[in-house]
Amino acid sequence: MENAKSLVAKEAAKLIEDGMVVGLGSGSTAGLFIMELGKRIQEEELTVFGVPTSFEARMLALQYGVPLVSLDEYDVDIAVDGADEVEKDTLYLIKGGGGCHTQEKIVDYSAKEFVVIVDESKLVNKLGEKYPIPVEVVPFAYSVVIKELINMGGNPTIRLGERKRGPIITDNGNMIIDVSMDIDNAEKLEKELNSIPGVVENGIFTKVDKVLVGTAKGVKTLKKKKKKGKK
Ligand SMILES: O=C(CO)[C@H](O)[C@H](O)COP(=O)(O)O
């Protein structure tokens, strides 16, 4: 899959034009995109600025020579980001495997165009098939949020560090609760989860313009087929 990720990252870097402000996603695929963008900036002497979605993206941008600006000063022309799951027909996503979905959603949703880059392993028929929904929660609220998620029919677990004996802490100083639940109407659930007091943001993304998929044979573009759960 590493080759598919590199292919799709390279293809996405070709979308960037001189003068653009680019949202820089988080995760391994977005990291490869940052590297490819850095190469184009150096080789073609492009004037491009990045807006990072995480500490990790910021560090990679510095490493690969992508100059950074903040959302306070600039609007984002295009955001390029990875995903944990992509529902094939709707292009709805689950993000937040790296715990960065809050800043990702702020940057990705503010962009004039939001492009997702994944390899084929991320495609699912139904959102939530393989991956729970990451929910970023203010630590003070974790127990009441867990109760509410159970009331909503979910199965929540606190995300723990791999070696740390305790919850992982996001770039914003919060905890992540991963919740498995049936996603009947993704747009509605995205809003409902955010209405729980103490929830900062959840990892359902329903506003996506384009998905580029890296495969063994090359890169294909996915288009939206239907809007699910809308009455
Ligand atoms: O949402 C994310 C981080 O919060 C990532 O985009 C997602 O986890 C995909 O990562 P990778 O490209 O490493 O598979």
The ligand as an SDF file (V2000), in Angstrom:
LIG
                    3D

 14 13  0  0  0  0  0  0  0  0999 V2000
   -7.4960   11.5540    9.9260 O   0  0  0  0  0  0  0  0  0  0  0  0
   -6.3020   11.3830   10.0080 C   0  0  0  0  0  0  0  0  0  0  0  0
   -5.5110   11.8200   11.1820 C   0  0  0  0  0  0  0  0  0  0  0  0
   -6.3220   12.3860   12.1730 O   0  0  0  0  0  0  0  0  0  0  0  0
   -5.5750   10.7150    8.8970 C   0  0  0  0  0  0  0  0  0  0  0  0
   -5.8530   11.3920    7.7200 O   0  0  0  0  0  0  0  0  0  0  0  0
   -6.0330    9.2880    8.7940 C   0  0  0  0  0  0  0  0  0  0  0  0
   -5.7850    8.6530   10.0300 O   0  0  0  0  0  0  0  0  0  0  0  0
   -5.3400    8.5390    7.6540 C   0  0  0  0  0  0  0  0  0  0  0  0
   -3.9910    8.3340    7.9510 O   0  0  0  0  0  0  0  0  0  0  0  0
   -3.0320    7.4880    7.0000 P   0  0  0  0  0  0  0  0  0  0  0  0
   -2.8700    8.2610    5.7440 O   0  0  0  0  0  0  0  0  0  0  0  0
   -1.7520    7.3690    7.7890 O   0  0  0  0  0  0  0  0  0  0  0  0
   -3.6700    6.1580    6.7710 O   0  0  0  0  0  0  0  0  0  0  0  0
  1  2  2  0
  2  3  1  0
  2  5  1  0
  3  4  1  0
  5  6  1  0
  5  7  1  0
  7  8  1  0
  7  9  1  0
  9 10  1  0
 10 11  1  0
 11 12  2  0
 11 13  1  0
 11 14  1  0
M  END
$$$$
